[in-house]
Amino acid sequence: MRNEEMLLIPGPTPVVDSIYDALASETRSHTDPRFVAIYKSAIEKVRQMLKTDGEVFVISGSGTIAMEMALVNTVAAGEKLLVISHGYFGDRFINLGQAFGIEVDVLQAEWGKQVNPVEVEKKLSEGNFKAVTITHADTSTGVATNLDVLVPIIKEAGALVILDGVCATAAMEEDMNKTYGDVDAKIDVVLTGSQKAIGVPPGLAIVAFNQSALEAREKIERVPAYYCDIYNWIPIMNDPSKYFATPPVNLIYAFEEGMRLVLEEGMENRYKRHFAYGRAVRAGLAEYGMKAIANEEVAAATLSCILYPEGINDAAFRSALAEKGLIVAGALAHLSGKAFRIGHMGNTTVEMLERALVLIGETLNEQGFSVNTNKAVEKFQEYALAVKN
């Protein structure tokens, strides 16, 4: 990669040369047949990745736009939404729903833990919930959701499953054709962004609706949105030569290349690689006395939130790493200053993650903490090298 730094944050993530090359291709008209063909290919590749029989949307915007599109097209004002939150980004659905007059209820887990499925079942038994939002991997905590447990519970209650895959899609299984314990127990909506496990620069919102979610849109008389109304986008997604809003031409080039790389690696290979790399990073950091707030049973494959040992100055530590060319992220909310977040997704390699582990060990030693870098690397390799590409 031509990147000068190792960008190991929860997103954006490292970009490989072929994606940069695609991004730098000549800008053409959004109605040019050559661009239209690339746009069609990108949309089809998302459909293949998520295995949906519904509609796929690839539009200019962030993950927040994707969240909004998912919500306003399935839940009308006055209808009930249950938010299952495992951290800061799960909580965002609360404000989103309230902004559109949706009646929002929420189940919030202690940071680092999952919401108790019994509580979900109890809450849904109150009835009349139109949809439930789930954050597959919360970017603030590194906690992953157990879809095998939650999806059947939600569908049994007759609600739609809206899955926020921003920090999971292309790294953790999100198969919209998969049944979870019952023939009707499927994920209805998946939303994500371009800049995390897909490994493309920020700027694209990606949303997929299955047939049940499309039926929910049909029943909403008026969507309180224009740009985010899927009825304005379906004609374009089916025929990108048509016009609604100008797409980000060069970013679509890059995204199509990113999706080509995703599918070329193979989804099962990607799931295994991300699982192994996440476990390896956490195991290596544990040798430094750095513990993830999410234990392995609930830890995400894509990023980890790591608590500092006593005495670490967050700003000084991350600044020292940055001087060495390693960028990690600070923690959010009440964990700010007490932890850092490290991404291990997308185009990251085993060599990159191992180098990061070494730099973290060196920095700890320079700041007065005695740690064994070799031992940490050995522990990392124990888990990571089994899936080295």
C-alpha positions as CSV (number, residue, x, y, z in Angstrom):
1,M,0.0,0.0,0.0
2,R,1.1,3.5,-0.7
3,N,-0.3,4.8,2.6
4,E,2.4,6.6,4.7
5,E,0.6,5.8,8.0
6,M,-1.1,2.7,9.5
7,L,-4.6,4.0,10.0
8,L,-5.9,1.5,12.6
9,I,-9.0,3.3,13.8
10,P,-12.6,2.1,13.7
11,G,-12.8,3.8,10.3
12,P,-11.8,5.0,7.8
13,T,-9.5,2.0,7.3
14,P,-6.4,1.5,5.1
15,V,-7.0,1.8,1.3
16,V,-5.1,-0.5,-1.1
17,D,-3.4,0.8,-4.3
18,S,-6.0,-0.6,-6.7
19,I,-8.8,1.3,-5.0
20,Y,-6.7,4.5,-5.0
21,D,-6.1,3.9,-8.7
22,A,-9.8,3.5,-9.4
23,L,-10.6,6.6,-7.4
24,A,-8.1,8.5,-9.5
25,S,-9.6,7.4,-12.8
26,E,-10.9,10.1,-15.2
27,T,-14.1,11.7,-14.0
28,R,-16.9,11.1,-16.5
29,S,-20.5,12.1,-16.7
30,H,-22.8,10.2,-14.4
31,T,-24.8,9.3,-17.6
32,D,-21.8,8.0,-19.5
33,P,-22.4,4.4,-20.4
34,R,-19.0,3.4,-19.1
35,F,-19.8,4.8,-15.7
36,V,-23.3,3.4,-15.7
37,A,-21.8,-0.1,-16.2
38,I,-19.5,0.4,-13.2
39,Y,-22.3,1.6,-11.1
40,K,-24.5,-1.4,-12.1
41,S,-21.6,-3.7,-11.2
42,A,-21.1,-2.1,-7.8
43,I,-24.8,-2.5,-6.9
44,E,-24.9,-6.1,-8.1
45,K,-21.8,-6.9,-6.0
46,V,-23.5,-5.6,-2.9
47,R,-26.5,-7.8,-3.7
48,Q,-24.2,-10.8,-4.0
49,M,-22.5,-10.0,-0.7
50,L,-25.7,-9.6,1.3
51,K,-27.7,-12.2,-0.7
52,T,-30.8,-10.1,-0.7
53,D,-33.9,-10.7,-2.9
54,G,-35.0,-7.1,-2.5
55,E,-33.5,-3.7,-3.4
56,V,-30.0,-2.4,-2.9
57,F,-29.1,1.3,-2.6
58,V,-25.6,2.7,-3.0
59,I,-25.8,6.5,-2.7
60,S,-23.7,9.5,-1.7
61,G,-23.7,9.9,2.1
62,S,-22.4,8.6,5.4
63,G,-23.5,5.7,7.6
64,T,-25.8,8.2,9.3
65,I,-27.6,8.7,6.0
66,A,-27.9,4.9,5.7
67,M,-29.4,4.8,9.2
68,E,-31.9,7.4,8.3
69,M,-32.9,5.8,5.0
70,A,-33.4,2.5,6.8
71,L,-35.6,4.0,9.4
72,V,-37.9,6.4,7.6
73,N,-38.8,3.9,4.9
74,T,-39.9,1.2,7.4
75,V,-41.3,3.0,10.5
76,A,-43.9,5.8,10.3
77,A,-44.5,8.6,12.7
78,G,-46.4,7.3,15.8
79,E,-45.2,3.7,15.3
80,K,-43.1,2.0,17.8
81,L,-39.4,1.3,17.5
82,L,-37.2,-0.7,19.8
83,V,-33.5,0.2,19.9
84,I,-31.1,-2.4,21.1
85,S,-28.0,-0.6,22.1
86,H,-24.5,-1.8,22.9
87,G,-22.9,1.6,23.0
88,Y,-22.8,5.1,21.6
89,F,-23.8,4.3,18.0
90,G,-26.7,2.1,19.0
91,D,-28.0,5.1,21.0
92,R,-28.0,7.2,17.8
93,F,-31.1,5.5,16.6
94,I,-32.9,7.0,19.6
95,N,-32.4,10.6,18.3
96,L,-33.0,9.5,14.7
97,G,-36.3,8.0,15.6
98,Q,-37.5,10.9,17.7
99,A,-36.6,13.3,15.0
100,F,-39.2,11.7,12.7
101,G,-41.9,11.4,15.3
102,I,-41.4,7.7,15.9
103,E,-42.2,6.3,19.4
104,V,-38.8,5.0,20.6
105,D,-38.1,2.6,23.4
106,V,-34.6,1.4,24.2
107,L,-32.7,-1.4,25.9
108,Q,-29.2,-0.3,26.7
109,A,-26.4,-2.7,27.8
110,E,-23.7,-1.8,30.1
111,W,-20.7,-0.9,27.9
112,G,-18.7,-4.0,27.2
113,K,-21.7,-6.3,27.5
114,Q,-24.6,-7.5,25.4
115,V,-28.3,-6.7,26.0
116,N,-29.9,-9.7,27.8
117,P,-32.1,-11.6,25.3
118,V,-34.7,-12.2,28.0
119,E,-35.1,-8.5,28.4
120,V,-35.6,-8.2,24.6
121,E,-38.3,-10.9,24.6
122,K,-40.0,-9.2,27.6
123,K,-40.0,-5.8,26.0
124,L,-41.3,-7.1,22.7
125,S,-44.1,-8.9,24.5
126,E,-45.6,-5.5,25.2
127,G,-46.6,-5.6,21.6
128,N,-46.9,-3.4,18.5
129,F,-43.3,-2.7,17.8
130,K,-42.9,-2.1,14.1
131,A,-39.1,-2.6,14.0
132,V,-36.1,-3.3,16.1
133,T,-32.7,-1.8,15.4
134,I,-29.5,-3.8,16.2
135,T,-25.9,-2.5,15.9
136,H,-24.0,-5.5,14.7
137,A,-20.6,-4.2,16.0
138,D,-20.8,-1.1,18.1
139,T,-17.9,1.2,17.1
140,S,-17.6,2.7,20.6
141,T,-17.4,-0.6,22.6
142,G,-16.2,-3.4,20.2
143,V,-19.3,-5.4,21.3
144,A,-20.9,-7.7,18.7
145,T,-24.5,-8.7,18.6
146,N,-25.5,-12.4,18.6
147,L,-27.9,-12.4,15.6
148,D,-28.6,-16.1,16.0
149,V,-30.3,-15.4,19.3
150,L,-31.9,-12.0,18.7
151,V,-33.3,-12.3,15.1
152,P,-35.7,-15.2,16.0
153,I,-36.9,-13.3,19.1
154,I,-37.6,-10.2,17.1
155,K,-39.3,-12.0,14.2
156,E,-41.5,-14.0,16.6
157,A,-42.8,-10.7,17.9
158,G,-43.7,-9.7,14.3
159,A,-41.2,-6.8,14.1
160,L,-38.7,-5.9,11.3
161,V,-35.0,-6.5,11.9
162,I,-32.9,-3.4,11.0
163,L,-29.3,-4.2,11.2
164,D,-26.6,-1.5,11.5
165,G,-23.6,-3.1,9.8
166,V,-21.5,0.0,9.5
167,C,-18.6,-1.6,11.4
168,A,-19.4,-5.2,10.4
169,T,-20.4,-5.5,6.8
170,A,-17.9,-7.5,4.7
171,A,-16.2,-8.8,7.9
172,M,-19.0,-10.4,9.9
173,E,-21.7,-12.5,8.5
174,E,-24.8,-10.6,7.3
175,D,-26.7,-13.0,5.0
176,M,-30.2,-11.7,4.3
177,N,-31.1,-15.1,2.9
178,K,-30.2,-16.9,6.1
179,T,-33.0,-18.2,8.4
180,Y,-32.5,-18.0,12.1
181,G,-34.4,-20.9,13.7
182,D,-37.6,-20.3,11.7
183,V,-38.4,-20.0,8.0
184,D,-39.5,-16.3,8.5
185,A,-36.7,-15.3,10.8
186,K,-34.5,-13.2,8.4
187,I,-32.8,-9.8,8.6
188,D,-35.0,-7.3,6.8
189,V,-32.6,-4.3,6.4
190,V,-28.9,-4.0,6.4
191,L,-27.2,-0.6,6.3
192,T,-23.5,0.3,6.1
193,G,-20.9,2.7,4.8
194,S,-18.0,2.4,2.4
195,Q,-15.1,3.2,4.8
196,K,-14.8,0.4,7.3
197,A,-14.5,-3.3,6.5
198,I,-15.2,-2.7,2.8
199,G,-12.0,-0.6,2.8
200,V,-13.0,2.3,0.5
201,P,-12.7,6.0,1.4
202,P,-15.7,7.5,3.2
203,G,-18.7,9.0,1.3
204,L,-21.1,6.2,0.4
205,A,-24.1,5.0,2.2
206,I,-25.2,1.4,1.4
207,V,-28.6,0.0,2.3
208,A,-30.4,-3.3,1.4
209,F,-34.1,-3.9,1.9
210,N,-35.7,-7.4,1.6
211,Q,-39.3,-7.9,0.4
212,S,-40.8,-7.5,3.9
213,A,-39.0,-4.1,4.3
214,L,-40.2,-3.0,0.9
215,E,-43.8,-4.0,1.9
216,A,-43.4,-1.9,5.0
217,R,-42.5,1.1,2.8
218,E,-45.6,0.5,0.7
219,K,-47.8,0.9,3.8
220,I,-46.3,4.3,4.7
221,E,-48.5,7.0,3.1
222,R,-45.9,9.7,3.3
223,V,-42.2,9.4,4.1
224,P,-40.8,12.5,5.9
225,A,-37.8,12.7,3.5
226,Y,-36.9,13.4,0.0
227,Y,-33.3,12.4,-0.5
228,C,-33.8,9.3,1.7
229,D,-37.1,8.2,0.2
230,I,-36.2,4.9,-1.4
231,Y,-39.0,5.4,-4.0
232,N,-36.8,8.2,-5.5
233,W,-33.9,5.8,-5.7
234,I,-35.3,2.5,-6.8
235,P,-35.5,3.6,-10.5
236,I,-31.9,4.7,-10.4
237,M,-30.6,1.5,-8.7
238,N,-32.4,-0.5,-11.3
239,D,-31.1,1.7,-14.2
240,P,-28.2,4.0,-13.1
241,S,-28.5,5.9,-16.4
242,K,-31.5,7.6,-15.0
243,Y,-31.2,10.7,-12.8
244,F,-32.3,11.7,-9.3
245,A,-29.2,13.1,-7.7
246,T,-25.7,13.2,-9.0
247,P,-23.7,10.2,-7.8
248,P,-20.0,10.6,-6.6
249,V,-18.6,9.2,-9.8
250,N,-15.0,8.6,-8.7
251,L,-16.0,7.1,-5.4
252,I,-18.3,4.7,-7.2
253,Y,-15.2,3.6,-9.3
254,A,-13.4,3.0,-6.0
255,F,-16.3,1.2,-4.4
256,E,-16.7,-1.2,-7.3
257,E,-13.1,-2.1,-7.0
258,G,-13.4,-2.5,-3.3
259,M,-16.3,-4.8,-3.7
260,R,-14.5,-6.8,-6.3
261,L,-11.7,-7.5,-3.8
262,V,-14.2,-8.4,-1.1
263,L,-15.9,-11.0,-3.3
264,E,-12.6,-12.2,-4.8
265,E,-11.4,-13.1,-1.3
266,G,-14.7,-14.8,-0.5
267,M,-17.1,-14.1,2.3
268,E,-16.3,-17.1,4.4
269,N,-12.5,-16.4,4.1
270,R,-13.2,-12.8,5.2
271,Y,-15.2,-13.9,8.2
272,K,-12.5,-16.3,9.4
273,R,-9.7,-13.7,8.8
274,H,-11.4,-11.0,10.7
275,F,-12.3,-13.2,13.6
276,A,-8.7,-14.5,13.8
277,Y,-7.1,-11.0,13.5
278,G,-9.4,-9.5,16.2
279,R,-8.7,-12.3,18.6
280,A,-5.0,-12.1,17.9
281,V,-4.8,-8.3,18.5
282,R,-6.6,-8.6,21.8
283,A,-4.4,-11.6,22.9
284,G,-1.2,-9.7,22.0
285,L,-2.3,-6.5,23.8
286,A,-3.3,-8.5,26.9
287,E,0.4,-9.4,27.3
288,Y,0.9,-5.7,27.9
289,G,-1.8,-5.6,30.6
290,M,-4.2,-4.0,28.2
291,K,-7.7,-5.6,28.4
292,A,-10.6,-5.2,26.0
293,I,-13.8,-4.0,27.6
294,A,-15.6,-6.7,25.6
295,N,-14.7,-10.3,26.5
296,E,-14.1,-12.8,23.7
297,E,-17.6,-14.2,23.9
298,V,-19.0,-10.9,22.8
299,A,-16.1,-9.2,21.1
300,A,-16.4,-7.9,17.5
301,A,-14.2,-9.1,14.8
302,T,-13.5,-5.6,13.4
303,L,-12.4,-3.4,16.2
304,S,-11.5,-3.5,19.9
305,C,-11.8,-1.0,22.7
306,I,-8.8,-1.5,24.9
307,L,-8.5,-0.3,28.5
308,Y,-5.2,1.3,29.6
309,P,-3.2,0.0,32.5
310,E,-3.1,2.4,35.4
311,G,-0.9,5.4,34.8
312,I,-1.1,5.8,31.0
313,N,-1.8,9.3,29.6
314,D,-4.1,8.8,26.7
315,A,-3.2,11.9,24.7
316,A,0.6,11.3,25.2
317,F,0.3,7.7,24.3
318,R,-1.6,8.1,21.1
319,S,0.5,11.1,20.1
320,A,3.7,9.0,20.5
321,L,2.2,6.3,18.4
322,A,1.2,8.8,15.7
323,E,4.8,10.0,15.5
324,K,5.8,6.4,14.7
325,G,3.2,6.3,12.0
326,L,0.5,4.3,13.8
327,I,-2.9,6.0,14.3
328,V,-5.4,4.6,16.8
329,A,-8.5,6.3,18.1
330,G,-9.5,7.6,21.5
331,A,-12.4,6.1,23.4
332,L,-15.9,7.8,23.6
333,A,-18.1,9.1,26.4
334,H,-17.2,7.9,29.9
335,L,-14.3,5.9,28.6
336,S,-12.6,8.9,27.1
337,G,-9.0,9.0,28.4
338,K,-9.3,5.6,29.9
339,A,-9.1,3.5,26.7
340,F,-8.2,3.5,23.0
341,R,-9.8,1.9,20.1
342,I,-8.0,-0.1,17.4
343,G,-9.4,-1.3,14.1
344,H,-8.4,-4.6,12.6
345,M,-10.6,-4.8,9.5
346,G,-10.9,-4.4,5.8
347,N,-7.6,-4.2,4.0
348,T,-5.4,-4.5,7.2
349,T,-2.8,-7.3,7.0
350,V,-1.2,-9.6,9.5
351,E,2.1,-7.8,9.0
352,M,0.5,-4.4,9.6
353,L,-1.2,-5.6,12.8
354,E,1.9,-7.3,14.1
355,R,3.9,-4.1,13.4
356,A,1.3,-2.1,15.3
357,L,1.7,-4.5,18.3
358,V,5.4,-3.9,18.3
359,L,5.1,-0.1,18.2
360,I,2.6,-0.2,21.0
361,G,5.0,-2.3,23.1
362,E,7.9,0.0,22.3
363,T,5.9,3.1,23.3
364,L,4.9,1.5,26.6
365,N,8.5,0.8,27.4
366,E,9.5,4.4,26.4
367,Q,6.9,5.7,28.8
368,G,8.1,3.7,31.7
369,F,6.1,0.5,31.5
370,S,8.1,-2.7,31.3
371,V,6.5,-5.0,28.7
372,N,7.7,-8.0,26.7
373,T,7.2,-7.2,23.0
374,N,8.4,-10.6,21.8
375,K,5.9,-12.4,24.0
376,A,3.1,-10.3,22.8
377,V,4.0,-10.9,19.2
378,E,4.2,-14.7,19.8
379,K,0.7,-14.6,21.3
380,F,-0.5,-12.6,18.3
381,Q,1.0,-15.0,15.8
382,E,-0.6,-18.0,17.6
383,Y,-4.0,-16.8,16.4
384,A,-3.2,-14.7,13.4
385,L,-0.9,-16.8,11.2
386,A,-3.4,-19.6,10.8
387,V,-5.3,-17.4,8.3
388,K,-2.4,-15.4,6.8
389,N,-3.2,-14.6,3.2
